[in-house]
């Protein structure tokens, strides 16, 4: 069963107010960027984050489509804050629309920073559309159930 979000535990609640992650979305991916994913300034490449969002966004549509899917559109992509090496990124997804052959998903990305004095910030959000495809790569109808 997919993990859903809840308030993060804190070692010292006096130094940090509780942070609540989105309860209406499913946690679909958690990853920590490494030094090889960073640019010369030490920030994580936007393209690396986009690839992770694409992977995370595909989880729910793949379950619904019960077969092959392909990313057909990145409808919106917003970088809200830089991501650094050592940030723990959590990707939460919610299905926004199910069509005849396509599924649109909203993905939010949160970074957990500085474990000694934990901060959780939204760093990215995006809307992506995936299409169910057959073995020849052509669009196919989504299953009814």
N, C-alpha and C positions, 0 to 999 in steps of 0.2 A: 504494500500500500504506500502511495507517495506520502512523503512527510509534508505536513502543513506547518505554517509558521506559528510561532508563539513568542512571548517576550523572551529576550535573551537573558540568561543567567548572568549575574555580575558578582565578582568576588567581594567587592566592597560597595554596597548599595548607597552608602553615604556620599560617595564621590561621583555618582552618576545616576541620573534619573533613568527609569526603565525605558527601553526602546522597544516599540512593537513593530514587527515586520508585517507585511501585508497578510491578513488572515483570509482574504478571498482569493488568493492565488496559491499555486502549488510550487514548492521548492523542486526544481527540475535539474539543477546543476550547482555544484559548489567546487571552486577551484582557486588555487593560489598562484598568481603569476610569478614567474622566475626571472632572474637577471637577463636571460636570453630574450625575453619578451619586451625588454625596455629599450627606449631610444637613448641617445647620448645625454639627455637631461635627466635620465632616471625615471621618466614617466613611461607607463606601459603603452605600446603602440595601439592606436585606435583600431587599426585593422585586426589586431589580435583580439581585442574586445569584441569587435563585430563578428568574428568567426565564432567566438564562444556564445554570443547571443544567438547566432544562427543555429548552433547545436542545441542550445537550451530551448529555443523556440520550436524546434522540430519534435520535441518529446511528446507533447500532447497531440498534435496532428498525426503523428505516426501511430499512436494508439487508436485514434478515431478512424483513420484510413485503413488500418489493418493491412498494410502493404506499403509499397514504395510511395514516397512523396518527394517533391522537389520544391525548393524555394523559388517562388515566382516573382515576389516583390518585397522590397524593403520600403514600406510606406512612410515610415518616420523613424529617425534615429537621432537621439539627443544625448550628447556627452555633457553631463552636468558638473562633474568634478574630475580632476585627474586621478588616475589609479597608479599606485606605487608597488614596487616589489615588496612582498610580504603582506599586502592586503589580502584578506580572505574574502573572496567574492561569492555571493549567493545570488542565484538567478531564479526569479519567481515568474511563473507564466500563468496566463488566464486566456482561455478561448473567448474571443470577442464576437466571432461570427462563423457560422458553418453554412456554406453554400452547397451547390450540387456537386462540385468537384474540388472546391477550395475551402481552406480554413484560415482565418485571420487570428493571430495571437498577439497579445500585448506582453512584453517582457520587461521586468524591472530588475535592475542590478544594484545590490547593496554591498558596500565594502565595510568589513570589520577591521578597524585600525587600532594600533597601539594597545595590545592586550593588557598592559599594566594599568592603563587608564582608558578603557575601551570606549571607542567612538564608532557609531554605525551611521553611515551616510549613503544616500542614494547617489550613485555615480553615473548611471546610464538608464535610459528607457527607450523602448523601440516597439514598433508595430510591424509585423511581418506577415506575409501571406504565403501559404504552402498549397500546392496542388497535388492531388492524388494522381499517380501515373501508373500505366500498365507496363508490361515487360518491354514494349517498344518505345517507351518514354512518352506516350500520348496520354492526355488527360482521361481519367476514368471517373465514373460516379462513385461517391462515397457510399459505404454500406449503410443501410437503413438503421441497423441496431448498434 
